[in-house]
């Protein structure tokens, strides 16, 4: 099991959190997602090491930008 945290820029509300959660949940191996607009954080738990590029692309697809924290 692997847990990785990302800083997300641009989220302001619960809808933003839901958009990010929805896109990241589409990635293979994801078992848990915690998103906080207030903290600007995304924490992803997965069965194996995730490809950072895939997570960042999913956040981008939701309309935000992110970096690994």
N, C-alpha and C positions, 0 to 999 in steps of 0.2 A: 504494500500500500504506500502511496506517495501523496504528500500534501504540499501544494505550492501556493504562494500568495503573490498577488499582482496589485499594483497601484492603478486605479482607473480614473481617468480625467473626464469630467463633464456630467457625471451622474448627479441628479438633484432630488430625486424622489423615488417612491416605491415603484412607479411605472418603469423608471430607468433600471432599477434593480431587476425587475421582472424580465425586461428585454435582454439584459446581459445573461441572466440565469437561463433563459430559454435557449439562447444561442450556444452557450457553453455546454448545456445538457445534451446537445446533439453529438458531442464528441465521444468517440469510443472509449470505454473504460472509466468514464466519470461516474463516481459513486456518491459524491457529495459536493454541494456548492453553497457557499455563504457569500452574500453580497451585501455591502453596506455603502449606501450613497453618502451618508454622513461622514464616514471614515475614508471614502474613496478607495475601498478595498474589495478585492475578490479573492476568495480562498477556495481552491479546487482540490478535492480528494479524488484519487483515482486508483485503479487496481495496479497500474504500472506507471512508470515515469511518462508524463505527458510531453508532447512536443510543444515547446513554448510558442513557436510560430503558429500552430493550430489554435491555441488559446487566444493569442493576440488577434488572429484573423477573426475568430468568433466574436470577440469584443468589438472589433472594428465593424463587423456585420450588424451588430446591435446599434451602431452609431456613436461609439465612444473610442477613446484610445487608451492603451494600457502599456505598462512596462512591468517586468518582473521586479518584485519588491525585495 
